[in-house]
Amino acid sequence: QVQLVESGGGLVQPGGSLRLSCAASGSIFSIYAMGWYRQAPGKQRELVAAITSDGRTNYADSVKGRFTISRDNDKSTLYLQMNSLKPEDTAVYYCKMWKYWGQGTQITVSS
């Protein structure tokens, strides 16, 4: 059984930065693509950023140039560096690996 545990969420002012982490249990982390998703109240869950097993990345247009996804296969951990945060980035952020989801972490961008 794979477990994904996110951390790093919280309240931040507009223009601020946060880094999310997603720690994965098990030994299969390195072979899977992974992604960060978010869901704002009343909206569908959407892909924010994804990274392949060999490090290729793609981003939603809304976060390009502001967010950076990365992974450390030795630590079985996925990261999302979020800069220049905007109020519209407020959502619950989830990491995903294959069919497994983390429990989510709340990001609130507000002054």
Secondary structure, 3 states (H helix, E strand, C coil): CCCEEEECCEEECCCCCEEEEEEECCCCHHHCCEEEEEECCCCCCEEEEEECCCCCEEECCCCCCCEEEEEECCCCEEEEEECCCCHHHCEEEEEEECCEECCCEEEEECC
